[in-house]
Amino acid sequence: AIAAPRKQEKMTTVLTNATFDIATFTFFGWGGAAIAMTLSNLGTAYGTAKSGMGIASMAVTRPDLAFKAILPIIMAGILSIYGLILAVLICQNVKLEASSHSVFFLQLNAGLVCGLSNAIAGYAIGIVGEAGTKYYAINEKTFVGFLLILIFAEVLGLYGLIAGIIMSLSS
């Protein structure tokens, strides 16, 4: 006689401290540090390149203003420092003695928050830096407004750093 096939039971795997390998999840913590650095450097590179093009075209007609117009490049460079600060903090917190796997996802998300904020801030600094230096060459009275817009663009990266630090240290 042929027996009727049994219904297969679905097995569910619950991720608990006893069922996961902590070393596997450290990948996400290291990934957060890498993403923070990579995206922050991407924002810095874009901001520097775009602002540099504006400074180069402005310096053709007004070379005396080129040194003062280098401000967007300095501000774009600070974004890499923000990413480096968070990457160092994340690297210090990636430990095999973690109590839960969610710690490493917090570190990944902290890197994403900081990195994406710095990439967007670098984009804004690049656009403002290129156009602002050209308009500054036309009318020197626009420098204060140019500087304020750059500060508001830079603070986006600073907010990302602060949020990333809070996320990284809350684990």
N, C-alpha and C positions, 0 to 999 in steps of 0.2 A: 504494500500500500504506500502511496506517495503522501507524504505529510504536507499540509498546507504551509506555505511560506509564512514566516513570522514577520510582523511589522517591525521595522528597524526603529529603535529608539534614537532620538536625537540626543547627542551628547553636547552639553554646553560646558564650556571651559570658563571658569571664573578666575579672574586674575587677582590673586591674593599674594600676600607676602611669601607664602609658602610655594606658590606655583610660578613665580617669575624669576628670571635671572637678572639680577641688578646690573651686571656688567653689560648686558645687552642694551639696557635703557640709557647707559651713559652716552651712547651715540647721539641721543637727542640733545643732551646738555652740551657736548662738544659742537654739535651742529649749530646751536644757538650762538655760541661764541664765534664760529666761522661766519655765520650769516650776518651778525652784527658788524664784524670787520669788513666783510666783502661789500655789503650794501652801503656802508658808510664811506668806504673808499670809492665806490662807484659814484656816489653823490659828490664827493670831493673832486673827482676827476672831471665830471661833467661841469661842475661850477667853475673849476679852474680853466678848462678849455674854452667854455663860452665867454667867460669874463676876459680871458686872455685875448680872444679875437677882438673884443671891443676895445681893449687897451691898445692893441696893435694898430687898429684903424684910427683911433683917436690920436695916438702918438705921432702919426704922420704929419698932422697939421699943428698939433699943440704938444710938442715933446716936453715942455715945462710942466705940464699937468700929469705926466705919466706916473710919477712916483706917488702922488696923492690918490690916483685912480687905482692903485694896486690893492686897495682895501677889500674888494670882493674876493680876490684870490686868497687873502689871509683868512677871511671869514669862511670860505669854502674849506680851507685846510683844517680849521677847527673841527669840522664835522668828523674827520678821521680820528681825531683825538677822542671825541665822544664815543665812537665805536670801539676804540682801543680800551677806554676805561671800562666799558661794560663787558668786553671780552675778557679782560683780566678778572673782573668780579665773578663772571660766570665760571671761568676756569678754576678759581679758588673754591667754588661751591660744588664742583662735580666730584663727588666722593662715592666710593663703594659702600659706605656705611649709611646710605640714604634709607629712610624709613619707608618710602613708597616710590613707585614708579612715576607718580604725578609730578614729583620734584623736577625731573628732567624735562617734562613737557613745559613746565613753567619757565625753565631756562631757555628752551627753544623759542617759546613765545616772547620772552624778554628780548632775545636777539632779533627776532622779527620786528618787534615794535620799534626798537632803537634803529635797526638797519633801514627799515622802510621810511621812518621819519627823516633820517639823515639823507637818504636818497632823494626824497621829495624836497627837502630843504636845499640840497645841492642843485636840484633842477631850478628851483625858484631863484637861488642866488645867481646861477648862470644866466638866466634870462634877464633878470634885473641888472646884473653886472654888465652884460653886453650893451644893453640899451642905455643904461644909466651913464656909462662912461662916454658914450657918444654924445648924449645930451649935455653932459658936464663940460665937454669940450666946446659946445656951442654957447652955453650960458653957465658960468661958474656959480651962480646963485642957486642952482638946483642941487648943490652938493648935500645940504642938510636933509632935504627930502629923499635924496638918493640913499643917504646913510640910514635914515629911519626905515625905509623899505627893506634894506639889507638886514637890519637888526630884527625886524619882524619875520623875515625869512629864516634867519639863523635860529631864532627862538623855537621854531618848529622842531629842529633837531635836538635842542636842549630839552624840550618837553618829552621827546621820545627817549632820551637818555634817562630822565627822571623816572618816567613810567617803567622803563626797563630795569632800573635799579630796584624800584619797589617790587616789581615782579620777581626779580632774581633773589632778593633777600627775604622775600616772604615764604620761600620754600623751606 
